[in-house]
Amino acid sequence: MGPAVPILRSFDEAHARAFWCDWLGFAGDWEHRFEPDLPLYMQISRDGCVIHLSGHHGDATPGSAVRIGTEDIDAMLAELRSRPYPNARPGIVDQSWGDREIGLTDPSGNRVVFWQAQAE
């Protein structure tokens, strides 16, 4: 089996691109529409992490969550802070079980958690 590819619901293309691509640094790999006036379905990726964003009703539930592992959470936070985003001021939370996390919410209400495992 290959890795799972989460599908997240998206309601507004411009806001989704601003969040996922412009701010988080994901690249748009490909896009599909059944017809020009129908919703967008697209794949984005960054450093081996692949996510599908869909405007189609029924493809995904708004308010879903995805956890994305990172090797250097401090560098991730510094990168995000270097490109300010008007709807988020992220920080790192040191969890009681040892992981370090940056929790975000995308424009469609999906939760995104970047995390780094506790150093051993």
C-alpha positions, 0 to 999 in steps of 0.5 A: 500500500502507498500512503493515504491521501486526505481529501479536505473540503474547500469552499473558496478557491482563492482563499484555499490557494492563499492559505495552502499555497501562498502561506503554507508553501504547498505547490499545486500539482494538478487541477480538475473540473468536470466543466468550467463552472463546476467545483475545483478538485486539486492536488497540492503537495510539499516535501512528500506530503500530498493533500487533495482539496475538493469543492464537491459536495460529498467528497469530504466533511467540512471541519476535518483534521489532518496531522502533518509531521515535520522534522523541525517545528521551529523552522516551520514556525519561523517560515510561517511568521516570515509570510504573515497571514491575516487570519492566523498568528501561529505558535508552538504548543508543547503537549503533555505527551511530548510532541510539539505542535502548530495548530491551524484552521484553514478557510473551510474550517479544516484543522491542520496540525504540524507536529514534531515528535518528542526528542528521544 
